[in-house]
Amino acid sequence: VQLQASGGGLVQGGGSLRLSCTASGRTFSSYAMGWFRQAPGKEREFVAAIRWSGVSTFYTDSVKGRFTISRDTAKNTVYLRMNRLKPEDTGIYYCAADTAGPRYLGSDYYAEPGTYEYWGQGTLVTVSS
């Protein structure tokens, strides 16, 4: 499985961006997908995840109400819509795929980096104040 992330850039605080992550593989519809980010000097942290079905989503508290994760199975793509961006949202954003198959697990599972077998190369988001 290969993941290609795109959509990062420089934006002013309060602005918006949409990240995309396109996956190879014929069974994308069975993958859970996640977004993580890593700020300079900090550890990688969970941002959002979406179950294979696309119905259930999970977010870290700091982005709830501002970010939306979604998926388009026909395009093998997962999106992260980011609104009302803040300087503390700055970082490299990584998409990740959990290819274990359709499962109904809780937020702790999807927030754990070790859940995901495949990672994209990252896309840089910089939010100016």
C-alpha angles and dihedrals in degrees: 000000000000124000124201117193124195143157103077123134147126117305136166120249110277092030131115140238135179119215122201131199120190119196132202119219135085096246099057090129089068096051126100109219131207141186122215131175137204123203121202110284094005136100123259111271136196117255109169143336139193128204122237090260093056090227100098124057134180132201139184111247096249093063101038111125092016105059129052126193119202140160138216108204093190089060096037086233137133121198136203113201110198120194132177090020119201131202088250089063088069115121147089110299119213129191120210138190130219104201097179090111138249110338137152106224133151135261094267090062095051093044092058114094091212089066091073123076098187132046135190124229095257134245123232121239118189120184117192123208 
